[in-house]
Amino acid sequence: MAALVRLRDFRRLLAVRLLSQLSDGVFQVSLASYVIFSPEREATPADIASVLAVMLLPFSLVGPFTGVLLDRWRRRQVLFLGNLARFVLGLVTAALVLGGVPDWLFFAAALLMTALNRFILAGLSAALPRVVGGEHLVIANSVSPTLGTVAATAGGGAAFLVDLVLPHGLPADTALVVLAALLYLSASLAARRMAPDLLGPDQPGHGAPGSGPRPDRSPLRTAVMDTVRGLADGVRHLLRDCRPAAHALAAVTVTRFCYGVLIVMVLMLSRYTFNSASDEAAGMGTLGIAVALSGAGFFLAAVISPWATRRLGVAGWMTTCLVAAAVFVPGLGLFFSAVPTMGAALLLGVITQGAKICTDTIVQSSVEDDYRGRVFAVYDVLFNVAFVAAAALTALVLPLSGRSVPVLVAVGVLYAVTAAVHAHAVRRTPPPQPHGERTAAQ
């Protein structure tokens, strides 16, 4: 770490990451504050579905194609111009909030900001080997994303504190969006301190967005179509040659769908049932506790999954997670009170992350190396689209209070059916057992 800090270009790249992700944290809280917890609005499940779509769909729909473009544009320019564009879009979004424009226009601006974020995060990762030598690359890859996550969390916390201090309503929501925009500007200026060609890729005579390809590189349209065909090849390989991985992906997609349904339910309970609808701070505080407990569950899953997989096998631990969800989520949730719901949030974090750890391991150990990258791209799309689809479907059936016995029972039944189908599939085609059963969890 001390050696990394002495590298000037690494410090500058890290500064761009920290400022960018700090801004992301502020913007995401401002989005939730305006759409879900603003006293002037009666937030509905459809509003929550829209927020989740803005935050997640760009990562799934744009994500597979970011590499195609990042290998054609100078990465320093992506960081500089991308954050500058987000600064401008942030000011536009703030004006839309104050102007009381139709929601679709606001969400369109927010969606563009989030889509640009996908390019910036990928560009930061792709640029790292250009500023760090091979002997320090592992520690740099450990430090940079971790500090970025900390910065995003700190940005969200800071935005929450600012929201508590300012008078509630549109002025506070607008101030948070403007704060995020100014932080994006600072990230853009930090990127501008680096030389335009420092971060690559090496493209003599080219390098800015919109420039032509290198002579040894296929045209952009061909590269995009190759990416689409690659994803299709990954799906065919899964269905034809890697049934254990396909079964695991199907199961984890269902768990992600159920997680999305329950997240929307907790949001509505936090806003309308556990607190007064007019008390924005209390609603956001309750939601923050639920998110923190769910995050603690993710951490617990990483700790106990190696132990559980050694005793039950990867597939056995995944089935156990699904059965536990079928039993305990309805058992705790049907009280529709704060304390059992918080317990369910903790358990849900363990279950969801435990299933993902098992799926990662099965995919890594059963998919051929030539197809693994494409399969993980398909995995990413399924994972996020299932979450957004769950929110969209829940918006049609969930009341404002968030209290719905049929929805909660249906989620429990879906977990139970998935556990039974997955157990049956595993008996017919068991997945390979990785050495020590620990790879993905560690």
C-alpha positions as CSV (number, residue, x, y, z in Angstrom):
1,M,0.0,0.0,0.0
2,A,2.8,2.4,0.8
3,A,4.3,1.7,-2.6
4,L,1.0,2.4,-4.3
5,V,0.6,5.7,-2.5
6,R,4.0,6.8,-4.0
7,L,2.7,6.4,-7.5
8,R,1.4,9.8,-8.7
9,D,-0.8,8.4,-11.5
10,F,-2.3,5.8,-9.2
11,R,-3.2,8.5,-6.7
12,R,-4.9,10.6,-9.4
13,L,-6.8,7.6,-10.8
14,L,-7.9,6.7,-7.3
15,A,-9.0,10.3,-6.6
16,V,-11.3,10.0,-9.7
17,R,-12.8,6.8,-8.5
18,L,-13.4,8.1,-5.0
19,L,-15.0,11.3,-6.2
20,S,-17.1,9.5,-8.8
21,Q,-18.4,6.9,-6.4
22,L,-18.9,9.5,-3.6
23,S,-21.1,11.3,-6.1
24,D,-23.0,8.1,-6.9
25,G,-23.8,7.6,-3.2
26,V,-25.2,11.2,-3.0
27,F,-27.2,10.9,-6.2
28,Q,-28.7,7.5,-5.2
29,V,-29.9,8.9,-1.9
30,S,-31.3,12.0,-3.6
31,L,-33.2,9.8,-6.0
32,A,-34.7,7.8,-3.2
33,S,-35.5,10.9,-1.2
34,Y,-37.3,12.6,-4.1
35,V,-39.2,9.7,-5.5
36,I,-40.0,7.5,-2.4
37,F,-39.8,9.6,0.7
38,S,-40.7,13.2,-0.4
39,P,-43.6,14.5,1.7
40,E,-45.0,16.2,-1.5
41,R,-45.3,12.8,-3.3
42,E,-47.4,9.7,-2.5
43,A,-44.8,7.2,-3.6
44,T,-46.2,4.0,-5.1
45,P,-44.7,0.6,-5.8
46,A,-44.5,1.7,-9.4
47,D,-42.3,4.6,-8.4
48,I,-40.0,2.2,-6.6
49,A,-39.9,0.0,-9.6
50,S,-38.8,3.0,-11.7
51,V,-36.0,3.9,-9.3
52,L,-34.7,0.3,-9.3
53,A,-34.9,0.3,-13.1
54,V,-32.8,3.5,-13.3
55,M,-30.2,2.1,-10.9
56,L,-29.9,-1.4,-12.3
57,L,-30.9,-1.8,-15.9
58,P,-28.0,0.2,-17.4
59,F,-25.6,-2.3,-15.7
60,S,-27.3,-5.2,-17.4
61,L,-28.2,-3.7,-20.8
62,V,-25.2,-1.5,-21.4
63,G,-22.7,-3.6,-19.4
64,P,-21.9,-6.3,-22.0
65,F,-21.1,-3.6,-24.6
66,T,-18.9,-1.3,-22.5
67,G,-15.7,-3.1,-23.3
68,V,-16.4,-2.8,-27.1
69,L,-16.4,1.0,-26.7
70,L,-13.8,1.4,-24.0
71,D,-11.3,-0.4,-26.3
72,R,-11.9,2.4,-28.9
73,W,-11.9,5.5,-26.8
74,R,-9.2,7.0,-24.7
75,R,-10.1,6.0,-21.1
76,R,-9.0,9.3,-19.7
77,Q,-11.5,11.1,-21.9
78,V,-14.2,8.7,-20.8
79,L,-13.5,9.6,-17.2
80,F,-13.2,13.3,-17.9
81,L,-16.1,13.8,-20.4
82,G,-18.3,11.2,-18.7
83,N,-18.2,12.9,-15.3
84,L,-18.6,16.3,-17.0
85,A,-21.7,15.0,-18.8
86,R,-23.0,13.8,-15.5
87,F,-22.5,17.2,-14.0
88,V,-24.6,18.8,-16.7
89,L,-27.2,16.1,-16.4
90,G,-27.3,16.6,-12.7
91,L,-28.1,20.3,-13.1
92,V,-30.7,19.4,-15.6
93,T,-32.2,16.9,-13.2
94,A,-32.3,19.4,-10.4
95,A,-34.1,21.8,-12.7
96,L,-36.6,19.1,-13.5
97,V,-37.2,18.4,-9.8
98,L,-37.9,22.1,-9.2
99,G,-40.0,22.4,-12.3
100,G,-42.4,19.6,-11.4
101,V,-42.1,18.0,-14.9
102,P,-43.7,14.6,-15.7
103,D,-42.0,11.7,-14.0
104,W,-40.9,10.0,-17.2
105,L,-38.7,13.0,-18.1
106,F,-37.0,13.0,-14.7
107,F,-36.4,9.3,-14.9
108,A,-35.0,9.6,-18.4
109,A,-32.4,12.1,-17.2
110,A,-31.5,9.9,-14.1
111,L,-31.3,6.9,-16.4
112,L,-28.7,8.6,-18.6
113,M,-26.6,9.5,-15.5
114,T,-26.6,5.9,-14.4
115,A,-25.8,4.6,-17.8
116,L,-22.7,6.8,-17.9
117,N,-21.7,5.4,-14.6
118,R,-21.3,1.9,-16.1
119,F,-18.7,3.2,-18.6
120,I,-16.9,5.2,-15.9
121,L,-16.6,2.2,-13.5
122,A,-15.4,-0.1,-16.3
123,G,-13.0,2.5,-17.5
124,L,-11.5,2.9,-14.0
125,S,-10.9,-0.9,-13.8
126,A,-9.5,-1.1,-17.4
127,A,-7.1,1.8,-16.7
128,L,-5.6,0.4,-13.5
129,P,-2.8,-1.6,-15.2
130,R,-1.7,1.5,-17.0
131,V,-0.7,3.2,-13.7
132,V,0.3,0.3,-11.5
133,G,3.0,-2.3,-12.2
134,G,2.3,-6.0,-12.2
135,E,3.9,-6.6,-8.8
136,H,1.4,-4.2,-7.2
137,L,-1.7,-5.0,-9.3
138,V,-3.3,-7.5,-6.9
139,I,-3.2,-5.1,-4.0
140,A,-4.4,-2.2,-6.2
141,N,-7.4,-4.3,-7.3
142,S,-8.1,-5.0,-3.7
143,V,-7.7,-1.4,-2.5
144,S,-9.4,0.6,-5.3
145,P,-12.8,-1.1,-5.5
146,T,-13.0,-1.4,-1.8
147,L,-12.3,2.3,-1.2
148,G,-14.7,3.1,-4.0
149,T,-17.5,1.2,-2.2
150,V,-16.6,3.0,1.1
151,A,-16.8,6.3,-0.8
152,A,-20.2,5.5,-2.2
153,T,-21.4,4.5,1.3
154,A,-20.0,7.7,2.7
155,G,-21.7,9.7,0.0
156,G,-25.0,8.1,0.8
157,G,-24.5,8.8,4.5
158,A,-23.5,12.4,3.9
159,A,-26.6,12.9,1.7
160,F,-28.8,11.4,4.4
161,L,-27.3,13.8,7.0
162,V,-27.7,16.8,4.7
163,D,-31.3,15.7,4.1
164,L,-31.9,15.7,7.9
165,V,-30.5,19.2,8.3
166,L,-32.3,20.9,5.4
167,P,-36.1,21.6,5.5
168,H,-37.9,18.7,3.9
169,G,-39.4,19.1,0.5
170,L,-38.4,20.0,-3.0
171,P,-35.6,22.5,-2.0
172,A,-33.8,19.7,0.0
173,D,-34.2,17.2,-2.8
174,T,-32.9,19.7,-5.4
175,A,-30.0,20.6,-3.1
176,L,-28.9,16.9,-2.9
177,V,-29.0,16.6,-6.7
178,V,-27.0,19.8,-7.1
179,L,-24.5,18.5,-4.5
180,A,-24.1,15.3,-6.5
181,A,-23.6,17.3,-9.7
182,L,-20.9,19.4,-8.2
183,L,-19.1,16.2,-7.0
184,Y,-19.3,14.8,-10.5
185,L,-17.7,18.1,-11.7
186,S,-14.8,17.6,-9.2
187,A,-14.3,14.0,-10.5
188,S,-14.2,15.4,-14.0
189,L,-11.6,18.0,-13.1
190,A,-9.6,15.3,-11.2
191,A,-9.5,13.2,-14.4
192,R,-8.4,16.2,-16.5
193,R,-5.2,16.3,-14.4
194,M,-4.0,13.2,-16.1
195,A,-2.4,13.1,-19.6
196,P,-5.0,12.3,-22.3
197,D,-3.1,9.2,-23.5
198,L,-2.0,8.0,-20.0
199,L,-4.7,5.4,-19.5
200,G,-4.8,3.9,-23.0
201,P,-5.7,2.2,-25.1
202,D,-2.8,2.6,-27.5
203,Q,-4.4,4.1,-30.6
204,P,-2.0,6.1,-32.8
205,G,-3.8,9.0,-34.4
206,H,-7.1,8.2,-32.6
207,G,-8.6,8.0,-29.2
208,A,-11.4,10.4,-28.6
209,P,-15.1,9.3,-28.5
210,G,-16.3,9.2,-32.1
211,S,-12.9,8.6,-33.7
212,G,-12.4,5.8,-36.1
213,P,-11.1,2.3,-35.2
214,R,-7.5,1.2,-35.5
215,P,-6.6,-0.6,-38.7
216,D,-6.3,-3.9,-36.9
217,R,-9.6,-3.6,-35.2
218,S,-13.0,-4.6,-36.5
219,P,-15.7,-1.9,-37.2
220,L,-17.8,-0.9,-34.2
221,R,-21.0,-2.5,-35.7
222,T,-19.2,-5.8,-36.2
223,A,-17.8,-5.7,-32.7
224,V,-21.3,-5.1,-31.2
225,M,-22.8,-7.9,-33.3
226,D,-20.0,-10.2,-32.2
227,T,-20.9,-9.4,-28.6
228,V,-24.5,-10.2,-29.2
229,R,-23.5,-13.5,-30.8
230,G,-21.2,-14.2,-28.0
231,L,-23.9,-13.9,-25.4
232,A,-26.1,-16.2,-27.5
233,D,-23.3,-18.7,-27.7
234,G,-23.0,-18.6,-23.9
235,V,-26.7,-19.3,-23.5
236,R,-26.5,-22.2,-25.9
237,H,-23.5,-23.6,-24.1
238,L,-25.3,-23.4,-20.8
239,L,-28.4,-25.2,-22.0
240,R,-26.5,-27.8,-24.1
241,D,-23.3,-28.7,-22.2
242,C,-23.5,-27.2,-18.6
243,R,-26.8,-28.3,-17.1
244,P,-25.6,-27.9,-13.5
245,A,-24.6,-24.3,-14.2
246,A,-28.0,-23.7,-15.9
247,H,-29.9,-25.1,-13.0
248,A,-27.9,-22.9,-10.5
249,L,-28.5,-19.8,-12.7
250,A,-32.2,-20.5,-12.8
251,A,-32.4,-20.9,-9.0
252,V,-30.4,-17.8,-8.3
253,T,-32.5,-15.8,-10.7
254,V,-35.6,-16.8,-8.8
255,T,-34.0,-15.8,-5.5
256,R,-33.1,-12.5,-6.9
257,F,-36.7,-12.1,-8.1
258,C,-38.0,-12.8,-4.6
259,Y,-35.5,-10.5,-3.1
260,G,-36.8,-7.7,-5.4
261,V,-40.4,-8.3,-4.3
262,L,-39.4,-8.2,-0.7
263,I,-37.3,-5.0,-1.1
264,V,-40.3,-3.2,-2.5
265,M,-42.4,-4.5,0.3
266,V,-39.9,-3.3,2.9
267,L,-39.7,0.2,1.2
268,M,-43.5,0.6,1.4
269,L,-43.7,-0.7,5.0
270,S,-40.9,1.8,6.0
271,R,-42.7,4.7,4.3
272,Y,-46.4,4.1,5.3
273,T,-46.7,1.4,8.0
274,F,-43.7,1.6,10.4
275,N,-43.7,5.4,10.3
276,S,-45.9,8.4,9.5
277,A,-46.0,9.0,5.7
278,S,-45.1,12.7,6.4
279,D,-42.0,11.8,8.4
280,E,-39.3,11.5,5.7
281,A,-36.4,11.2,8.1
282,A,-38.0,8.3,10.1
283,G,-38.9,6.4,6.9
284,M,-35.4,6.7,5.5
285,G,-33.9,5.8,8.9
286,T,-36.0,2.6,9.0
287,L,-35.0,1.7,5.5
288,G,-31.4,2.4,6.3
289,I,-31.5,-0.1,9.2
290,A,-33.1,-2.8,7.0
291,V,-30.4,-2.2,4.3
292,A,-27.6,-2.4,6.9
293,L,-29.0,-5.6,8.3
294,S,-29.3,-7.1,4.8
295,G,-25.7,-6.1,4.1
296,A,-24.6,-7.7,7.4
297,G,-26.4,-10.9,6.1
298,F,-24.3,-10.7,3.0
299,F,-21.2,-10.6,5.1
300,L,-22.3,-13.5,7.3
301,A,-23.0,-15.6,4.1
302,A,-19.4,-15.0,3.0
303,V,-18.2,-16.2,6.5
304,I,-20.4,-19.3,6.9
305,S,-20.6,-20.5,3.3
306,P,-17.2,-22.2,3.2
307,W,-18.1,-24.2,6.4
308,A,-21.6,-25.0,5.0
309,T,-20.4,-26.1,1.6
310,R,-17.8,-28.5,3.1
311,R,-20.5,-30.2,5.0
312,L,-23.4,-30.0,2.6
313,G,-21.8,-29.5,-0.8
314,V,-22.3,-26.5,-2.9
315,A,-25.6,-27.6,-4.3
316,G,-26.8,-28.8,-0.8
317,W,-26.0,-25.4,0.8
318,M,-27.9,-23.7,-2.0
319,T,-31.0,-25.9,-1.5
320,T,-30.7,-25.3,2.3
321,C,-30.8,-21.5,1.6
322,L,-33.9,-21.8,-0.5
323,V,-35.7,-24.0,2.1
324,A,-34.8,-21.6,4.9
325,A,-36.2,-18.7,2.9
326,A,-39.4,-20.7,2.2
327,V,-39.9,-21.2,6.0
328,F,-38.6,-18.1,7.7
329,V,-39.4,-15.2,5.3
330,P,-43.1,-15.7,5.5
331,G,-42.8,-16.8,9.2
332,L,-41.2,-13.5,10.1
333,G,-42.8,-11.2,7.5
334,L,-46.5,-12.1,8.2
335,F,-46.3,-10.1,11.5
336,F,-45.8,-6.9,9.4
337,S,-44.1,-5.3,12.3
338,A,-40.7,-3.7,12.5
339,V,-38.6,-6.1,14.6
340,P,-39.6,-9.3,12.8
341,T,-39.1,-7.5,9.4
342,M,-35.6,-6.5,10.4
343,G,-34.9,-10.1,11.4
344,A,-36.1,-11.2,7.9
345,A,-33.9,-8.6,6.3
346,L,-30.8,-10.1,8.0
347,L,-31.8,-13.6,7.1
348,L,-32.6,-12.6,3.5
349,G,-29.1,-11.2,3.1
350,V,-27.6,-14.5,4.2
351,I,-29.9,-16.5,1.9
352,T,-29.5,-14.3,-1.2
353,Q,-25.7,-14.0,-0.9
354,G,-25.3,-17.7,0.0
355,A,-27.2,-18.7,-3.1
356,K,-25.1,-16.4,-5.2
357,I,-21.8,-17.7,-3.8
358,C,-22.9,-21.3,-4.6
359,T,-23.9,-20.2,-8.2
360,D,-20.6,-18.4,-8.7
361,T,-18.8,-21.6,-7.6
362,I,-20.8,-23.9,-9.8
363,V,-20.4,-21.7,-12.9
364,Q,-16.7,-21.3,-12.3
365,S,-16.2,-25.0,-11.9
366,S,-18.5,-26.4,-14.6
367,V,-18.3,-23.9,-17.5
368,E,-15.5,-24.3,-20.0
369,D,-12.9,-21.4,-19.8
370,D,-13.6,-20.4,-23.4
371,Y,-17.2,-19.6,-22.5
372,R,-16.9,-18.5,-18.9
373,G,-16.8,-14.8,-19.6
374,R,-19.9,-14.9,-21.8
375,V,-21.8,-17.0,-19.3
376,F,-21.0,-14.5,-16.5
377,A,-22.2,-11.7,-18.7
378,V,-25.5,-13.6,-19.2
379,Y,-25.5,-14.2,-15.4
380,D,-25.2,-10.4,-14.8
381,V,-28.1,-9.6,-17.1
382,L,-30.3,-12.3,-15.5
383,F,-29.4,-11.1,-12.0
384,N,-30.4,-7.5,-12.5
385,V,-33.3,-7.9,-14.9
386,A,-34.9,-10.4,-12.4
387,F,-34.7,-7.7,-9.7
388,V,-36.3,-5.0,-11.8
389,A,-38.9,-7.4,-13.2
390,A,-39.9,-8.3,-9.6
391,A,-40.3,-4.6,-8.7
392,A,-42.4,-4.0,-11.8
393,L,-44.7,-7.0,-11.1
394,T,-45.0,-6.1,-7.4
395,A,-46.1,-2.6,-8.4
396,L,-49.2,-4.1,-9.9
397,V,-50.4,-6.0,-6.8
398,L,-48.9,-4.4,-3.7
399,P,-50.9,-1.9,-1.7
400,L,-49.4,1.4,-0.5
401,S,-49.1,0.1,3.0
402,G,-46.9,-2.7,1.9
403,R,-49.0,-5.2,3.9
404,S,-50.0,-8.1,1.6
405,V,-50.4,-11.6,2.9
406,P,-51.0,-13.1,-0.6
407,V,-47.7,-11.5,-1.9
408,L,-45.7,-12.8,1.0
409,V,-47.2,-16.3,0.9
410,A,-46.6,-16.4,-2.9
411,V,-42.9,-15.5,-2.3
412,G,-42.6,-18.3,0.2
413,V,-44.2,-20.8,-2.2
414,L,-41.9,-19.7,-5.0
415,Y,-38.9,-20.3,-2.7
416,A,-40.3,-23.8,-1.8
417,V,-40.9,-24.8,-5.4
418,T,-37.5,-23.6,-6.4
419,A,-35.9,-25.6,-3.6
420,A,-37.7,-28.8,-4.7
421,V,-37.0,-28.3,-8.4
422,H,-33.3,-27.5,-7.7
423,A,-32.9,-30.5,-5.4
424,H,-34.4,-32.8,-8.0
425,A,-32.2,-31.3,-10.8
426,V,-29.1,-31.8,-8.7
427,R,-29.8,-35.4,-8.0
428,R,-30.0,-36.0,-11.8
429,T,-27.0,-34.0,-12.8
430,P,-24.8,-33.1,-9.8
431,P,-22.4,-30.2,-10.2
432,P,-18.6,-30.8,-10.0
433,Q,-17.2,-30.3,-6.6
434,P,-14.4,-27.8,-6.5
435,H,-11.4,-28.6,-4.3
436,G,-12.2,-27.7,-0.7
437,E,-15.6,-26.2,-1.7
438,R,-14.3,-22.7,-0.9
439,T,-13.3,-20.9,-4.1
440,A,-16.2,-18.5,-4.6
441,A,-17.0,-17.9,-0.9
442,Q,-13.4,-16.9,-0.2
